[in-house]
Amino acid sequence: MTKLSVNINKIATIRNARGGNTPNLVQAAIDIQDFGAQGITIHPRPDERHIRYQDAYDLKKIVTTEYNIEGNPVKQFMDLVLDIKPTQVTLVPDAVDAITSNAGWDTIKNQSFLKEIVAEFKRNNIRTSIFMGTDLSLIEAAASTGADRIELYTEAYAVAFSKENKEGVVPYVKAAKLASNLGMGLNAGHDLSLDNLQFFAKEVPNLLEVSIGHALISEALYFGLQNVVSMYLQKLK
């Protein structure tokens, strides 16, 4: 079964809107795990507009499932991850002013940089994943960095699916097969939701993990957090 890692950035966004500690991010992570999710994902950014760097340390104490920290490997992020040593680090080339992640790595252009970063994390026994699109040449280059996994950027699939174009999954199927042949594990994330997840998970082979935040937290406003986590797990069966 594909693991569900819940990105809790949006819970932090709500908390930060009023100050204080409501909703309590740590308690939400504890509850999400109790509801059956197999991982917690955070994506701290330099301006700490949602996840704060202190949150990453606080969550380390209570995450009993997989702990995935995403971000651009600038020095502050590198220091944080190497200090905490989560289960997985996902490298994302997001600009400082990006509202959300909107592109994957060019693993050819950034080959030497990524090799150095991946090697540093692997020396510290941290599983490393590279966030990227479905270009097969770039996936081949990702394998050359030594990364353990790639995370496929699924916005294009989600857009196609919303237009009832199920052929939008085809590039992801091809990418998944190549990643497997190259010895890399496969994750996926961005704009996956209750509407489009089941088809994606059914069609894409060897899918180890999905990271879902915005849609899941938004859907929880209607159905409740416990119900929504269960609904996602059911989609992944």
Phi, psi and omega in degrees: 000137176293134180282146175256116173253123184266122176278120186257018177306316185293331175294320177294324178299316179296315178303313185292337182297333181242357187077186180070207186225035178238122358287154181281112186296317182295316179295322177299318179295319176300314181295316181301320177293319178297330179284352174118353178297145184262008179191159174237130178244139170228155179225081179291140176242159186305327182275357177054037183288344171227275177290128175268155179299326177295326177303319182301321178288318180297321181289329178306326184288338189238350180283115181255352177261217177273137180247116184243121177249122180257153172160172177280127187284058169284169187302316182299319179292315179302313181299318180299310184294318181293332177284317184280323183056066177290175176298319186215143169244133178248118183275122184233127183274050185279140176289158182302322184265010181289135176292318177210169179298131185226013178194154175261178181286144162272098188282351173276308181298323185255022186304307185293321178298313181294322177303315181295316181294313181300316181299320180296316179292320181292328175298335179260016176059038176251121178297136187240132179234144180248125180281125186198169178274199189256008178299120187293326179294325179287328176292320175300318179292327178298321178298326181290343179283343184092004181299146179284325184216167164239152171246116181285131179279111195259014180301316182299320176298314183298319179296314179298317181297322179295339177261016179063028177256092183284351176290348178297345180277343187303313179300330180287325176297314179297318179297319180296318180295318179294316179302318178296317179296332180271000176086017179256145173284165186233125170243170178207151178184159176109112178068014170286145186210178176299332182287319191247354187291316186300316179296318180299312182294329179287323186272328187268118185283154172061032181280112186273325188204142169241141177248118187226128181229293188304309182296316184297314180291324177295316179295331179293338176296331181265320190252349185090145187296316181297316180298317184293318177302316178296322179295320178294317179299322179294322179296332183271353181290000000 
